[in-house]
Amino acid sequence: MASAAPRPAPPRATARVAEAVLTGGAFRRSPRLASPGPMTPDEPATITPYRDGPLLVRGPFRIVDQDGREISVERSTVALCRCGKSKLRPFCDGTHKLSGFSAPSGAEDRSRPSGSG
């Protein structure tokens, strides 16, 4: 009998994959990734670009697609794909490490002209 196609990971598993990407592959809670204590809805979310990796979002947030439909997330910390190669988009699955994705943690230098013309 043919095996069924793999189902997409549920949001909780997706967040665990994203967390594993940032902790070196182990599914464990890392104090450095934990939200900084209980957050209230009036506190803003914090988005941290990781060098050559995902955007880590901590705090109260909602993710919606371009049509306004909410993407279910059951965690207060998730990693969002920046490389565009993840199989779990918009969440990170670690593919950036294999694809050679490169991006700084800080803002790009906006004073330099982009392109060749």
N, C-alpha and C positions, 0 to 999 in steps of 0.2 A: 504494500500500500504506500502511496506517495505521502511524504510528510507535508504537513500544512506549512504555508508560508509563515515566517516569524511575524508575530504581532509587534507593533510599535510599543516601546516601553511606556508604562504609565508615568505620569509626571513625577511621582515620588521616586521611582527607579531612575528616571532621567536626572533628577537632582542629585541622586547618589552617584551616578556616573560622573556628573560634572564635578562633584566634590572629590571623587576619586582622582580625577584628572589633576586637580590642584594639590592633592596630598600625596602624589607619587604612586597612585594606583591601588591603594588599599581602601576598602570601604570602612572607614573609621571616622569618628568625629574628631576634628582637629581644633584645638583651642584657638589657633590663629585664624580659622575660618568661621568660628562661631559668631553669631550676632552679638554685639556688645551689650548684653543684658536685654531686658524686656523693652520693646519699642512701642510707642503709641502711634496711632494714625496721624497725629499732627507732626511727628518727626519725619523729615524727608528720608527717602531711600538713599543709600550710598552706592555709587557705581564705580568700581575700580577696574581699570584696564590692566590686565596682567601682561607683562612683556612677552611677546610672541605667543600669546594665549587668549583666553576668553575675557569677556566682561563679567566680573563678579558683582552681582546685585544683592545688597543686604538691606533688610528693613522692610517696612510696609510698602508693597507695590502691587500693581496689577499688570498683567501682560495681556494685550489684546492684539488680534490680527488686523490687517488693513481694513477689514470690513466691520471692525468694532466687536467681534466675537471674542469673549474672554478665553484665554488659554489657561486651563486649570493648573495651578501650582500650589502645592500643599506645604511648602517650606518658606522660611523667611530669608534663605540665602540660596541663590541659583547662579549658575555660570551660563552665560549666553555666548553662542558661537560668534566669532569675529572673522573666521577664515572662509566661511561659506561652504565648507566641505563636510560638515557634520551630518550624520544620518539621523540625528535627533533634533534638527533645527526646529525652533530657534535655540535649543539648548546645545551646549558643548558636549562632545563625546570623546575628545582627545585627538581627533584626526589632524588637528593643526600640527601636532608633533611629527606626523608622517609626511605631511604635505610641504613642509619647509616654510610655513607661514611665518612672516616676520612683521612685527609692529612694536612700537615703543610702549612703555607703560604710561608715559606722560604724553602731553600734547605734541603733535608734529610741529616742526618749525614753520610757522606761517609766513615768515619774512622771505623765504626762498621761493623763487618762481617755480611752479610745477610744470612738468612737460619740457619740451625742447624748443617751444616757440613762443 
